[in-house]
Amino acid sequence: MGDPVKNVVLVGGGTMGVGIAQLLLEQSVNVVLVEVDKDRADIAWKNVVQGLESKLKHSKLDIDRTDFDRRIESYLSRLQVCIQLADAARLIDPELVIETVVEDPIVKSKVLGEIESSFAGSLVIATNTSSISIENLGRGLLGPEKFIGMHFFNPVPRSALLELVRASFTATSTIDLSVSFANQIGLEPIVVRDSPGFATSRLGVAIGLEAIRMLEEGVASAEDIDLGMMLGYKFPIGPLKLTDLVGLDVRLAISRYLESSLGSRFSPPKLLEDKVSRGELGKKSGKGFYEW
């Protein structure tokens, strides 16, 4: 393992950005989180605090209120939020910048270019994506050899895996730092070649889509499909409930992308399309395949 990563900038304070921030703070990494405006930055800060407090409350540690507050204060002493990449560059000297904005290649490419122009030095730039081509995103960078995909899993603070996605131009030193970083923050890394859906999303989406088709055909209820996979195949969570947590809109977008790349076996079921069109997006909307 190389030298530990001490300073990280996260660009994007949505669900994944907040989750990554929480995990890094728990692992004694200094974090600057960048959002687009003050309101969103304040919301991101609040969500990080709530995540840290919830994790500590549900831990098995026997601590009183004073110790609880001291621990939270210690975590938050390593967190700063801002609304400009230029501000982030003044606040911290990162070894790693992780982009965690919306799963849209146009938006990501724009943000990645801004990151590269805002930070000098030999830092590594990573994109958190579950399916978008690392090759395509990296082609617009001046230093693509320092670019890598980091596919974190939701919820980040309770996950065990970090899927590292290398493009043809990703340097060995970039991969080595990323593997070391994963180990440092308590995640098990796997390194995969850039291809549609990588390794995990491709398999996960295939199972999820087939579960939706089974529900659509009346093979079994959502609860029984999920229970069958949990008890029969030791899944920690069923594919339909997982789709609710990921977001039906996110799964639909990945399905359409994989369909365009890999063929009709990834065509989205009509039930999925209908639910998304009705705004039934899963946990974040209060209803998906389950009521939340």
Beta strands, then each sheet from edge to edge (+ up, - down):
strand 1: 7-11
strand 2: 30-34
strand 3: 79-82
strand 4: 96-99
strand 5: 124-127
strand 6: 147-151
strand 7: 161-166
strand 8: 188-193
sheet 1: 3+ 2+ 1+ 4+ 5+ 6+ 7- 8-
end
